[in-house]
Amino acid sequence: MTRILLMVAVAAAALAGAQRPAQAYGEKPWCAVTNEGGDVHWSCEYDSVEQCAPVVAAGSRGFCNQNPYYQGPAPRRPAARHRRY
């Protein structure tokens, strides 16, 4: 029951999209979302769900979720071409 309520709260926060969660840190694509004493913590420091899963399975009571604020790498600009006249 608590897990369902936590998922609903996280989904509502993601849909609101107004602000980043107050206790979030990290800029990677995957987050460990944990509930610690009634506070939801987003630890977005994982490159894959495989890196995140052991943290949650180690007793941190939560789940892995994609970072809704992840921008990805900056787009690469094409190299300038020099024309010969």
Backbone torsions as a table, in degrees:
resi	resn	phi	psi	omega
1	MET	NA	-44.9	-179.9
2	THR	-64.0	-37.6	-179.8
3	ARG	-65.0	-39.0	178.7
4	ILE	-64.5	-44.4	178.3
5	LEU	-62.7	-39.0	177.8
6	LEU	-63.9	-42.7	179.3
7	MET	-64.9	-39.9	178.8
8	VAL	-65.0	-41.3	179.5
9	ALA	-65.0	-41.0	179.5
10	VAL	-67.1	-41.8	179.5
11	ALA	-64.2	-40.8	178.9
12	ALA	-64.9	-40.0	178.6
13	ALA	-66.1	-38.0	179.5
14	ALA	-68.4	-38.2	179.3
15	LEU	-70.6	-33.4	179.1
16	ALA	-63.1	-44.3	173.4
17	GLY	59.1	9.1	-176.9
18	ALA	-70.8	-44.4	-177.2
19	GLN	-141.0	160.1	174.7
20	ARG	-73.6	146.5	178.2
21	PRO	-54.6	141.4	-173.4
22	ALA	-60.8	-31.3	-176.0
23	GLN	-110.9	41.3	178.4
24	ALA	-102.5	145.3	173.0
25	TYR	-148.9	152.1	-179.9
26	GLY	103.8	154.4	-177.3
27	GLU	-126.0	23.4	-178.2
28	LYS	-90.2	168.3	-174.9
29	PRO	-74.6	-17.2	-179.0
30	TRP	-121.6	142.2	-178.4
31	CYS	-123.1	145.0	167.6
32	ALA	-95.8	114.6	-178.9
33	VAL	-99.9	114.5	-175.5
34	THR	-124.3	155.4	178.3
35	ASN	-112.5	111.7	-178.1
36	GLU	-120.9	100.5	178.0
37	GLY	65.9	33.5	179.7
38	GLY	92.1	-11.0	177.6
39	ASP	-98.9	136.6	178.0
40	VAL	-95.5	124.7	-179.3
41	HIS	-113.4	132.8	176.0
42	TRP	-107.5	113.7	177.7
43	SER	-107.8	92.7	-174.1
44	CYS	-96.4	73.4	-177.5
45	GLU	-133.0	28.3	-176.3
46	TYR	-123.8	137.0	-179.9
47	ASP	-81.7	-20.7	-178.6
48	SER	-148.1	164.1	178.3
49	VAL	-68.0	-26.7	177.9
50	GLU	-66.7	-31.6	176.5
51	GLN	-75.9	-31.5	-177.0
52	CYS	-78.2	-38.1	-172.8
53	ALA	-55.5	-43.7	179.7
54	PRO	-62.9	-30.5	179.2
55	VAL	-65.6	-44.3	-179.3
56	VAL	-72.3	-38.2	-179.2
57	ALA	-71.3	-18.0	-178.3
58	ALA	-79.2	9.3	175.5
59	GLY	105.2	15.6	-178.7
60	SER	-84.3	5.4	178.2
61	ARG	44.6	86.3	179.4
62	GLY	179.1	-153.9	-178.8
63	PHE	-155.1	166.9	177.2
64	CYS	-95.5	139.5	-178.5
65	ASN	-143.1	148.5	174.8
66	GLN	-68.1	143.0	180.0
67	ASN	-71.7	113.9	-178.5
68	PRO	-69.3	-12.7	-177.7
69	TYR	-106.4	6.5	-178.1
70	TYR	-69.3	126.3	-178.3
71	GLN	-94.4	-19.8	-177.0
72	GLY	81.9	175.9	179.8
73	PRO	-69.1	153.4	179.1
74	ALA	-65.4	140.6	179.6
75	PRO	-64.9	142.7	179.9
76	ARG	-86.3	136.1	177.1
77	ARG	-85.1	140.9	177.7
78	PRO	-65.1	148.8	179.0
79	ALA	-64.8	143.1	-179.6
80	ALA	-69.8	137.1	177.2
81	ARG	-98.8	133.9	177.9
82	HIS	-100.3	124.7	179.1
83	ARG	-90.9	141.7	175.5
84	ARG	-103.4	133.3	-179.9
85	TYR	-104.1	NA	NA
